[in-house]
Amino acid sequence: MAAYEEYLLGISKLRALQRDSMMQSVQHLERAVELDPGFEAAWGALLGAYSAVVTTVPEQRAAAQQRRSEIMELVLKSAPDSAVATGVRASRASQAKDYATALALRRDLLEVGLPSGLSYGALLLVLGRPSAAAEVFAEGRQKDPLVGLYTVYKMIAHETAGQNVLAEEEYQRALASSIV
């Protein structure tokens, strides 16, 4: 029960999208996996939290990248058939520019109902498919309206596709919900 409580605290801090709360998220999620090493969702959230730290807390970037790499290795060794390991393999495929593999793995995660929409949509953006990415972000926002990044990424996808009116609507939605 304590691991689950730490997980929930970690997720809530991560969703705040603020620098200090991201560091607190990491602490709670580290505690969750310490209390229950088999808690797959906590491992996945912990990887996401470290990714967020890498992009938003510059002075912690190197340490966060190192810890994220350690966790990826641990997940691949200890639970190679898990959804989190599939996400790790998808991330590595993207880094290696093996986009066909990365897309297939991310799509597999979405089809079984796992929260991979942000990664899958971002990969579609990188591959020049902004309209498809916007659809993925819209579906993600419907499934989890508290994740504000779906709105921000959907706005970016519309801008990339040249759909400025739709991008402005997403921007206004983000403003109204205090995301930006």
N, C-alpha and C positions, 0 to 999 in steps of 0.2 A: 504494500500500500504506500509506503514512504517513497519508493521509486516512482510510482505513478504520480504522486503529488509533486515531486521534484520535476518530473517531465512536464506536467501541466504548468508549473511556474515558469519553466524554461521556455515553453511554447508561447506563453502569454508575453514574456519579456521580449522574445524574438519578434513577435508581431507588432510591437510598439515602434519598430524601425528607428530607434534612437540609439546613439552611440553607447551611452552608459547601460542601457537596457540590454544591448547585445552582449556586453561583457557579463552581465548578470545571467543572461540566458545560458551562456557557456558554462558558468559555474553550476547552475541548477541541473543542466543536462549531463555534465560530467558526474555529478553526484548520483543522478538517476542510473547511469550505466554502471557506476561503482556499486550501487545497492543491488542492481539486478543486471548482471552481464548478458543475460539472454533477452533483454528488452529491446527488440529490433527497432521499434518506432523511435525509441530514445536515441539509438545509434544514428538512425537516419536524420533525426532532428539535430543531433550534435554536429554531424557533418555540415548540415545547412547553416547552423549557427557559426561554425568556423569560417564557412564561405562568406557569410555576411560580415564577419569581423575583418576578413582579408580585404574586402572592398570598402569598408567604412571606417576602420580604425587604423590609419597608416602606421602609427608607432607600434602596433601589435601584428602587422602584416606578416613578417618573417616567422614569428613564433606560431601564429595561427596556421600558416601554410605548413609548417613542420608538423604540428599536432594533427592537422587534417590528413596529411600523408600517412602518419603513423596509424590513425584510425582506419584509413582506407585499407592499409595492409592487414591490420588486425581483423577487419570485417571479411576480407577475401580469404584469410586463412581459417578463421573460426566459423564462418557461416557462408561458405561459397555459393550455396543455393538460395540464399535469402534475397528478398527484394532489394535490400540495401546494397548487397554485393552486385546485383544487376545494375543499380544506379552508379556504383563505383566503376563498373566496366564501361557503362555508357559515357561517363565523364572522361575516362581514359581514352576511349575511342574518339571523342570530340577533340581532345588535346592532340591526339595523333592525326587529326584531320581525316579520320575514317568515319565520315559522316553517315554513310549508309548503315553501318553497324550501330552507330550512336542513335540514329533515328529509329531503327528497328527495336533496340533495347528500350528506349524511352516510350515508344508506342506500346510495347508489351506491358510496361509498368502502368500506363494509363488504362489499358484494357482490363487489367485486374483491379482497377479502382484505387490505385496508389497515387499519392500526391506528387506527380512528376510533371504537372502542367507547365510550371514556370520554366523548367529546364527544357522540356520538349518545345515549347513555344519559342524560347530564346534561340534554340538550335534552328528552328524554322526561319527565324529572322536572319540568322547568320547565312543561311543557305538561300536567301533572297526570296522567301515565300511569306511576305508579310500578311497577306490576306488569310492564309491558313493559320499563321501564328495568332492573328486577331481572334479567330474562331476558338482556338485552344484557350486563349486567355479569357474569352467570354465564358466558356464552359467552366473553367477553373473558378472564376468569380461567382458563378451560380452555385457551384458546389461548396465554396468556402468564401462567403462575402467578407469575412473579417481580414482576409489577406489582401491588403491594399496594393501590393505589387502587381496583382493581375490588372488593375485599372491603369497603373502607370505603364506597364508593358503593352497593354492594348492601345494606349495612346501612341506609344512609339511605333507600334505596328501600323496603325492608321497613317501616321506621318510618313513612314517609310513607303507605304503604298500610294502616297499622294492624296489620301482621303482626309483633307484638312478639316472639313466640317465635322467628320466623325472624331478626328483627333481632338478638336476643340471641345466637343461634347464630353469626351473622356476626361479632358483637363478640368472642365467645370465640375464633373462628378468627383474628381480627386480633391478639388478645392472644397467642395461642399462636405466631404467626409474627412477633411483635415489630413489628407495623405501627403499633399505637397505644401 
